[in-house]
């Protein structure tokens, strides 16, 4: 992965995610859009040499994402994120379920206890990263520990964490962001030690956050999770939250920067190739070599016209996903380095390539 490529334009949908890129060793971009434009996304992916694009959009936009499949980049529907909201303007504090708990604002001294709870609570947690075969699930879980830790190691105005203790042991936490201008609070991350789950600790943390935010003049509080996470949504409903909005998350595995180079050579097409053309397997083999003879799931797409009398740089790279399955990624670029054609193929075993 080359982290020194230029940053995207300021109005681009996709922005480089340094944390994701560092964690997973791919060039990962993230973005949110109310109305996905597959052609714009493709242009940004190509321009920024994106390996994985993570795109979030309001539910109901699936049909807008599907044209990417025809362009050679089938989107993976990775999850649906639901947001709940509760009004705090007339909130009446509710008593704690666990009277032996102490809930207080976290300090740097609580970092170890917070990390322990996060490590146990998020081990094997199914997030949108879990849907992508390129990504190691263990690294995804580690990301939640890093995320929670950042609230104590890199404190910023508006960020606050409350921890619940029984004696000296931290059993749960909630990390929040307070926007005083909008008089709103968002619970962005929360967890309870698995050995103490089901005893009302989570409910007590949510009630504490609601009470403190109400006292602080906040008019509303929000929280989100994956749609499959029914248990916490039941708690929210009991505490006065209601479903407010929902988003779908898509992953697009372009793999334009990652992998080990297997072949690099000059190639001249025998005929003109128009943008959008689907190149036959025989053409892919001529361009990229016999490595594609036994490939499956072959997808070849011309992004822009290629001239039959011009010379291009053909390159084949191999990327191995988290399951050990190799994927061939072949590209063709002109002398200026502009991407003209991209080809993806699965292989049965690493030995076959």
N, C-alpha and C positions, 0 to 999 in steps of 0.2 A: 504494500500500500504506500502510495506517495502522498504525504500530507501537505506537500508544498504547492499543490495546484491552486489556481486562482479561486477566490471566493465567488459565489454567485452574485448576480446583480441584486441591488437592494430591494427590487420589487419581485424577486423570484419567489415561487411557492416553496421550493426546496432549499433548505439551509443545512450546511454541514453540522452534524451532531458529533462534537469532539468526544464526548463521553462514550457514546455508542461505538464510534470508530476505534477508539482506544481499547475498549473492552473486548470487541469481537474481531479486531484486526481486519476489518473491511472498511471501505470508504462509504460511510452511511450518512444519508441525508434524510431530514424529516421536514414535513410541511403539513399545513392544514388549509383546506379550501372548501368554500361553500358550494362550489359548482366545478367539479373536476373537468379539466380539459385535457384529454389524453394526448393530443398533439403538442400542447404546451409542455406537459410533463415529459414527453419524449425528448423535446428539444433541450430542456434543462438537464435531463439525465445524460444525454450525449455531451452537452457542452461542459458539464462538470465531472465527466468520467466517473459517474456514480456506480458503486457496486450494488448497494441496496437502498431503495427509496422507501420510506415509511410515510404513507399519506393518510391523513385522517379527514373525513368529510361527514356531514350530517347523514343519518340513515336515509335510505331511499335513493341514493345516488349510484347504486351498483351498475345500472345500465350505462352510466357515463364512463365507468372504468373499463368496461368490457372491450371497447375498441383497442385497448392496449394489447390484448391477446392477438388480434389480427396484425398488429405491428411487431409481433415476435416477443412481446413481454407480458405474458399472462399474469395478472395481479393475483396475489394470494389474499383471500379475505382472512385476516388474522384475528380479529375480535370485534365485538360490539361493546362500546363503553357507554354506560348509562350514568347520567348525572341526576342527583336528587337535591332538592332545595327545601329549606324550612325558613319561615318568617320568624324574626326575633323581636319585632317591635312590641309585641304584647306577650313575650315568652314568660312563662312562670316556671321557675326552677323546680326540678323534681329531685327528691332525695335519692341518695346513693343506695344501691342494692347491697354493697359490701361495706359495712361500717368499720371494718378493720383495715381498709385501704387508705393510703395517703396519696393524694394527687397534687403534684406541684410542678412548677415550671422547671424544665431540665437545665442543667449547667454542664460545663465541660467535664466535671467529675463523673457524670452519668454516662459518658460515652461508651464505656465497656459494657455496662448493663444493657444499654439500648442496642448495641451491636449484637449482643447475644440473643436478645429477643428477636431481632430482625432476621438473624441467620437461621434460627429455628422455625420461625413463622413462615418465611418465604422459601424454605427448602422445597423444591419441586413445585413451586407455585406456577400455575398455568396462566401466562400472560400472552400478549400478541407475539412476543419473541418465540414462544413455543411452537407457533404455527410454521415457522420458517426452517426448513431442513438445513440451511446453511449455518444456523446459529446454535451454539452450545448452550443447552438449558442451564447448566451449572453456572455459566458466566452471567446468565440472566438473573439468577437468584442473587449472585454477588452484587449485581447492580442495585438491588433494593437496599442492601447493607450500606453501600456507598451513598445512596440517595439519603437515607435516614441520617447517616453520620454527618453529612454536609450541613445539616441544620444546627449542629453543635460546633463543628470544626470551622465552618465558614458562615457565621451568623450574619444576617442582613436585616435591615429595618423591615418590619412587617412579618418576619418569620418567627414562629414561636413553637416550642415543643413542650407538651405536658407528659409526665410519666406517672404511672401508678405503681406504688410500692406496697408490699406487705412485709413489714419489718424493714430490713435493709435491701431486700431483693426487688429489682424492677421486674414487673410482670407484664407491662404493656405501655404503649406510647401512642400519641397522636401528634403529627407534625402539621402545622397550619400556616397559612399565609393570610394576613389581615390587610385589606385594602381600605384604609380609612376614608379616602376620597369617595369610594363607592359604598362605604359603610357595609362592607361584606367580608366574610371570612370563608376560606376554603380549607377543608381538611384534605390534605393532599396525600398523606401516607399514614397508615396506622397498623398496629399489630398487637397481638396478645401472645404470650408464651403458650405454646401448644399444651403443655401440661396443666394449664390453668384455664383453658378455653371452656366456654359453656357455663361459667359461673357468674356472669354478669359484669366482668371487668370491662369488657368492651363497651357495654351500655353505660357504665359509669364514666368512662373516658369521654364518650360522645356527650353525655349530659353535662359534664364539666366544661367541655369546649363551648357548648351552647350557652351555659350560664355565664362564663367569663366573657364571651363575645357580646352577649346581651348587655352585661354590665358596662362593657367598653363602648357601647353606643352603636354596635353593628345592627343593621336591619335585617340581614339575611345570612344564612350559612349554607354552603354547598359541600357535597361529597360525591365521589364517583367510584365505580368499580366495573369489572367485566360483568357482562349480563348473566353469566353462569353462576356468579357468586351470590346465591340466593340467601344464605344465612344472614349476611350483613344487611341486605335489603329489607329483611323482615324486621331487624332492629330499627332501621331508619324509619320504616313505616309506623312502628309503635311509638317512636319519638317525635312524630309529627312531620317527617319529611315526605315529599311527594315527587314522583318522577317528573323531571323538568325538561330534559333533552337527551339525545343519544347520538353517538357517532360510530361509524364503521372505520376500522383501521385496515389498511391494505399494505402489503409488502410487494415491492417490484424488484426482482433479482436481475439486475442488468449486468453485473460483473464486468464492468468496463475497465477496472484497474487492478483487480486481484489476480492471483494465480501465478504458477510457474510457467515460463515460456518454453514451449516444446519445439516450435517451428517458427522461423522468421525468414521470409524470402520475398523476392520481387515477383510480381505476377502481372501479366497482361491479359485481359479478357479477350476471347475470340470474337465477341460481338458486343454491341452496346447493351447495357442493362439499365432499365428505367427505374426510377424511384418507385418503391412499392412492389417491385417484381419479386416473385418467389423463385429462388434459384434452385434448380434440380440437384439431386444428390450428386450426379455425375459432375456438375459444375463445381460443387463444393469440393469434391475430391481433387479436381484439377487445380483448384486454387490453393487448397490447404493440405493436400497430401492424402496418402492412403489411410491415415489415422481415422478418417471418417467412413471407411469401408464397412465397419461393423457397428457403427454408431446407431443409436436409436433415439427416437424423439427429436429428430433433426428439424431445426427451424432456421431458415436462412432468409434474411430480409435486406433488401437494398434500401438504404435511407435516402440516397440521392443518386442521380445518374452516374454511371461509369461508362467511359468511352472505350470502345474496342481497341483503339490504337494507343492507349495510354498505359503507363506502368504504375502499379500500386504496391504498397507494402502489405503483404499478407502475414498475419501472426496468429499462432495457435497457442493458447494457454490452457492449463489444466487447474481446475479448482476442485478441492475435495470437501464435500459437505460434512456436517457434524456426524452423519451416520457412516462416513467412510466411502460414500459413493462419489466417484470422479465425474466431473462435468467438463466437457470441452467447450471453450469459448474462442471463437475465431473472429478476427476483425480484419478489415481491409481499409487502409487509409491512403489518401493521396499524398503528394510530395509536401503539401502544406501541413500535413498531420491531421486533416479533417477526416472524421469517421464517415466512410461511405457505405459499408456493409458490415453486418454482424450476423454471426451464426452460432447457435447453441446446439449441443448434442449430449445425450447421456451415453455412458458406457457401462457395460456389465461389470467389469472389474478393472482395477488399476493396471493389471498386467496387459489388458487389451489395448492400452494406449501407449 
